[in-house]
């Protein structure tokens, strides 16, 4: 049987496309992974949006009914808005409208050189974000560094926060017992050590993916360094101010978190008498992604009260 030239041409084009995708995946696997995350967010019903705050372009997602009560979610150090991709399903199931932003210096937002990347300045940006969208009062959630930012907002603007959710949150006056330089890895060994801190059973990272992660880390480590330097100064810690919070607070912690130990969550719970404290066994610092099936129902129940 003869094969037509058209069929051969189409087959050749398909093979070339497959080869091109293969080369891209090998050379820039993070770009491919990010595109898949963007697609996952789009399929979930989250709409990608942009706004300008203080002269900087900020990216965010919004999802859920327009007339539903708003929830604003703040990611952690080195994170991005897509980190909420799993928990958003439970938040939307609570009849909420979710807003997930990329902080300045992270994700698809701008990386301004003249920004401090401190907790107070990031918190001011989140408040400006709420103002720009006309969000007078919100349920606010923060993860890790984002939890610290969320605490700062709840302390400074308590009338703006209806409920507060903290996931494996930073913010207390306690110095890390691990090497903070691991958040700016320069070698594959350091990347492996960071993964072991972040999750109980990290997968083996192929060499070409590790290489691209290290490239990205090298290009953007100045943001992480500024943020870490500011946090390690300890002047913006919240220990003395948490007892003043009056809104309902949910504190959720991975039972095997090595970045922020469970003892930090216990102390936050002690300092906020009306708070609820949930420990998720077997989960690490990435619990909101890797253990969302256990955390999600607790979030949904909290928002439903």
Secondary structure, DSSP 8 states (H G I E B T S, - for coil): ----HHHHHHHHHHHHHHHHHHHHHHH-HHHHHHHHHHHHHHHTT-EEEEEEETTEEEEEEEES-TTSEEEEEE--TT--GGGGTTHHHHHHHTTEEEEEE--TTSTTS---TT----HHHHHHHHHHHHHHTT-SSEEEEEETHHHHHHHHHHHH-GGGEEEEEEES---SS---SS-GGGGG--SHHHHHHHHHHH-TT-----HHHHHHHHHHHHHHHHHHHHHHHHHHH-TT--TTTGGG--SEEEEEEETT-SSS-HHHHHHHHHHSTT-EEEEETT--TTHHHHTHHHHHHHHHHHHT-
